[in-house]
Amino acid sequence: MLTGSITACYPDTDQEDETAVAGEVYFFPAGHILKYRDQTSHLEFNPAYALQHLMNAIQQVADRATGTHPAG
C-alpha cells in the first residue's frame, strides 16, 4: 500500500474486517468486498488465472444487465 488505506469486508462470514494502510503489504483472501475510505494508491499482483476468472464473471453480469451476449 503506497498511500491511503483499504478495508476488506467478508460478508456472510464470521471473518473480521481487515484494513491495510500505507507502508503495509497485504493479502485479502477471496470472498472480500473492498472499501476505500480515502484516496488510495496501491500496487497489486494477482495470478493471471484468478484475474481472468474475475473478468469473466464481471463480463457475464454486464451482459445480463445490458441484454447482450458475447460473440462466439
N, C-alpha and C positions, 0 to 999 in steps of 0.2 A: 504494500500500500504506500503510495507516494505522498498523497495529501488526502485529507478528509477521513471519512470512515464509512464502513458498510456493515449493516447488521443482517445476519441470516436468521430467518424465522423458519420453523419446521411445523407447518400446520398439521393438525390431527395426529400429533405425536406428543410424547412426554419430554422430548428433547428441548432443552432450554435454548433461547436465542443466543447467538454468538456475535460479537462485534469485533471487527478488525479495524485498527486505527493506523494513521501514518507511521511509517517506520517498521511495521509488522509484516510478516509473511503469513498468509492464511490459506486454509483449505476448508471449504464447506462441502460436506458430502451431498450427494444427490437428494432431492426432495425439498430443497430450500426455496424460499422466496426472499429476495434481497430488498432491503430498504436503504435508500440513500438519504440521509438526513441533511447533508450539506454537500457542497461541491466537492467532487472526489476525482482523484487521478490515480489509476492503478494499472498494473500490467498483469495479464492473466495468461497462463499456459494451460491448455486443455488437450486431452488426447483427441486426435483427429476424428476417430470413430464416434466419440461421445458428442463432439460438436456437430457432426453430420446428423446424428440421431436427433439432436435438439432442433436443428434447422429443418429437418423433415417434418417433425411434429408441428413446428410453427407454420410451415407451409400448408399443412393439412387443415389447421384451424383457419388460416386465412382463406383457403379455397372454400371451405364450408361457409364462412361468413360472407363471401362475395358471390357464391354460387358458381365458381369456376372450377375447372378440373385441369390437372396438369396434362400436358401433351404426352403422347406416348402410347 
